């Protein structure tokens, strides 16, 4: 079974530029997540989709970050304009997204995109 | 809100040594608890999980027991190998909440 795919793996940009990341979840997984992992810290959830609807975007800096999941499959995360503090690894994860007891749902992570903002 | 505190690293061990990484949590209700591992150059992988009190998760020789009375989920392995060198993350999610809250991670290096 193919895992979660992400591209690009690495990206270097200047501050104030824009950048986009792409994620393809595991086939059949209804729930998709984007996390930000700053060096030396654990991942922090940015946004969560259930199919093509947003479930939680409370920690997404909406003045500069946006995300979409068209047709409930692939997703893109965009930063515009980028700041120095956005340097991090951006992780995409997916899970089946079952009903009650969803806290037990296992999330599968992609390899991440390492963003460096100069 | 939910949060996880795990032992700071880095931790350096010799092969066949005993490994323990402490993890405590703060949460309402009955969270599920997870250990994820990140090997060098790879993505996060689920190592083990426990979904209710007194459950023991185990995988690849690692074990962790969900202790509600001490709000802990410590990771242990009796005899580590060089291939266990990685960053280990403790995490939790609420019973009706998909969101994973991660600890800061503990870097483990095993020397031959």
Boltz contact constraints between the chains, C-beta under 6 A:
constraints:
  - contact:
      token1: [A, 41]
      token2: [B, 104]
      max_distance: 6.0
  - contact:
      token1: [A, 42]
      token2: [B, 89]
      max_distance: 6.0
  - contact:
      token1: [A, 42]
      token2: [B, 102]
      max_distance: 6.0
  - contact:
      token1: [A, 42]
      token2: [B, 103]
      max_distance: 6.0
  - contact:
      token1: [A, 42]
      token2: [B, 104]
      max_distance: 6.0
  - contact:
      token1: [A, 42]
      token2: [B, 105]
      max_distance: 6.0
  - contact:
      token1: [A, 43]
      token2: [B, 102]
      max_distance: 6.0
  - contact:
      token1: [A, 45]
      token2: [B, 99]
      max_distance: 6.0
  - contact:
      token1: [A, 102]
      token2: [B, 98]
      max_distance: 6.0
  - contact:
      token1: [A, 103]
      token2: [B, 32]
      max_distance: 6.0
  - contact:
      token1: [A, 103]
      token2: [B, 93]
      max_distance: 6.0
  - contact:
      token1: [A, 103]
      token2: [B, 94]
      max_distance: 6.0
  - contact:
      token1: [A, 103]
      token2: [B, 95]
      max_distance: 6.0
  - contact:
      token1: [A, 103]
      token2: [B, 97]
      max_distance: 6.0
  - contact:
      token1: [A, 104]
      token2: [B, 32]
      max_distance: 6.0
  - contact:
      token1: [A, 104]
      token2: [B, 51]
      max_distance: 6.0
  - contact:
      token1: [A, 106]
      token2: [B, 46]
      max_distance: 6.0
  - contact:
      token1: [A, 109]
      token2: [B, 43]
      max_distance: 6.0
  - contact:
      token1: [A, 109]
      token2: [B, 44]
      max_distance: 6.0
  - contact:
      token1: [A, 110]
      token2: [B, 43]
      max_distance: 6.0
  - contact:
      token1: [A, 111]
      token2: [B, 43]
      max_distance: 6.0
  - contact:
      token1: [A, 112]
      token2: [B, 43]
      max_distance: 6.0
